[in-house]
């Protein structure tokens, strides 16, 4: 079984929206564990549900449009939170899927319920052009470290407790 699936997503031709791709490339160079699969995709698609169903933990990486300053899980600019599966409908296939819906599809279609995390940095520039903004580039190492922590099962207990409580409140 796949222990961890890491999915970096976004558009590398739209400035900070390429964060997921850059993070996936760097993680591929540092995580050599065969039980960890790393993918870079333009958007979340239904086929990811099958891959997610084979993993114990799925970590999604994306640039956020939110500034994240009020988030308790904001560490060095990196925002991480536990996510829960969400239901999906056929209409969801006509537009971009969310990480929660991908997990929901894994559960509904394959009977799997992997732990899910969303790790983001607040994007500064989503203009056309390759390359990350200086702020995102400066925080990229902290994001890589946070994803590595989660992938290695070393997520701080303080965040886990907060994430579990937040997840329970959404039910």
C-alpha positions in Angstrom: 0.0 0.0 0.0 1.0 3.5 -0.7 1.8 5.3 2.6 1.7 8.9 1.3 0.4 10.5 -1.8 1.6 14.1 -2.3 -0.3 16.2 -5.0 1.1 19.6 -5.9 -1.4 21.4 -8.2 -1.8 24.7 -10.0 -0.6 26.4 -13.1 3.2 26.9 -13.3 2.6 29.6 -16.0 0.7 31.8 -13.5 3.3 33.0 -11.1 2.6 31.8 -7.5 0.0 29.4 -8.8 3.0 27.2 -9.8 3.8 26.6 -6.1 2.4 23.1 -6.1 4.6 22.1 -9.1 7.8 23.6 -7.6 7.1 22.0 -4.2 6.5 18.6 -5.8 9.7 18.9 -7.8 11.7 19.8 -4.7 10.1 17.0 -2.6 10.8 14.5 -5.3 14.5 15.4 -4.9 14.5 15.0 -1.1 12.0 12.2 -0.3 13.3 8.9 -1.7 10.9 6.6 0.2 9.3 4.2 -2.2 6.0 4.3 -0.2 5.6 8.0 -1.1 4.3 9.0 -4.5 4.6 12.6 -5.6 2.5 14.1 -8.4 2.3 17.6 -10.0 -0.9 18.3 -11.8 -2.6 21.4 -13.3 -5.9 20.7 -11.5 -7.5 18.0 -9.4 -9.3 15.4 -11.5 -11.4 12.3 -10.8 -8.6 9.9 -11.6 -6.8 11.1 -8.4 -9.5 9.4 -6.3 -8.0 6.0 -7.3 -4.5 7.0 -6.3 -5.8 8.5 -3.1 -7.6 5.3 -2.3 -4.3 3.4 -2.2 -2.7 5.9 0.3 -2.9 6.1 4.0 -2.3 9.9 3.9 -2.9 12.4 1.0 -1.2 15.8 1.1 -2.4 18.5 -1.3 -0.2 21.5 -2.0 -1.5 24.7 -3.5 -1.1 28.5 -3.5 -3.9 30.2 -1.6 -5.6 33.4 -2.5 -6.2 34.1 1.2 -3.6 35.9 3.3 -3.8 33.4 6.2 -2.8 35.8 8.9 -5.6 34.8 11.2 -5.0 31.0 10.8 -3.7 29.3 13.9 -1.8 26.8 11.7 0.1 29.6 10.0 3.8 28.7 10.6 6.4 30.8 8.7 3.7 31.7 6.2 2.8 28.0 5.7 -0.8 27.2 6.4 -1.6 23.5 7.0 -4.9 21.9 7.9 -6.5 18.5 8.2 -9.3 18.1 5.6 -12.2 15.7 5.6 -13.8 13.9 2.7 -16.7 15.8 1.1 -19.5 14.4 -1.0 -19.4 14.8 -4.7 -22.0 14.9 -7.4 -21.8 14.5 -11.2 -21.9 18.3 -11.5 -18.6 18.4 -9.7 -17.0 16.9 -12.8 -17.8 19.9 -14.9 -15.6 22.2 -12.9 -12.4 22.0 -10.7 -12.6 19.5 -7.9 -11.5 20.4 -4.3 -9.1 18.2 -2.2 -12.1 17.3 0.0 -14.1 16.0 -3.0 -11.2 13.9 -4.2 -11.1 12.3 -0.7 -14.9 11.9 -0.8 -14.6 10.2 -4.2 -11.9 7.8 -2.9 -14.3 6.9 0.0 -17.4 6.5 -2.1 -15.9 4.7 -5.1 -13.2 2.7 -3.5 -14.2 2.4 0.2 -11.0 4.1 1.3 -10.6 6.9 3.8 -7.1 8.2 3.8 -6.1 11.1 6.1 -6.0 14.3 4.2 -4.1 17.5 4.5 -4.0 20.8 2.6 -0.7 22.7 2.8 -0.7 26.2 1.3 1.2 29.5 1.2 -0.6 32.8 0.5 0.1 33.7 -3.1 1.1 37.2 -4.0 1.1 37.2 -7.8 -1.0 35.1 -10.1 -0.1 37.0 -13.2 1.0 35.2 -16.4 4.7 34.3 -16.3 6.9 31.6 -14.9 8.5 31.9 -11.5 7.4 32.4 -8.0 7.2 35.7 -6.2 10.0 36.5 -3.8 7.7 36.0 -0.8 6.7 32.5 -1.9 10.3 31.6 -2.8 11.4 32.7 0.6 8.8 30.5 2.4 9.2 27.5 0.1 11.7 25.7 2.4 9.3 26.0 5.3 6.5 24.5 3.2 8.8 21.6 2.1 9.7 21.0 5.8 6.0 21.0 6.8 5.0 18.6 4.1 8.0 16.4 5.0 6.9 16.4 8.6 3.3 15.3 7.7 4.6 12.7 5.3 6.9 11.3 8.0 4.2 11.2 10.6 5.8 14.0 12.6 3.0 16.5 12.5 3.0 18.6 15.7 0.3 17.5 18.1 -0.9 21.0 18.6 -1.9 21.3 14.9 -3.4 17.8 14.9 -5.6 18.5 17.9 -6.8 21.8 16.4 -7.4 20.1 13.0 -9.4 17.3 14.6 -11.5 19.8 16.5 -12.1 21.8 13.3 -13.0 18.7 11.4 -15.5 17.6 14.1 -17.1 21.1 14.0 -17.7 20.7 10.2 -19.6 17.5 10.6 
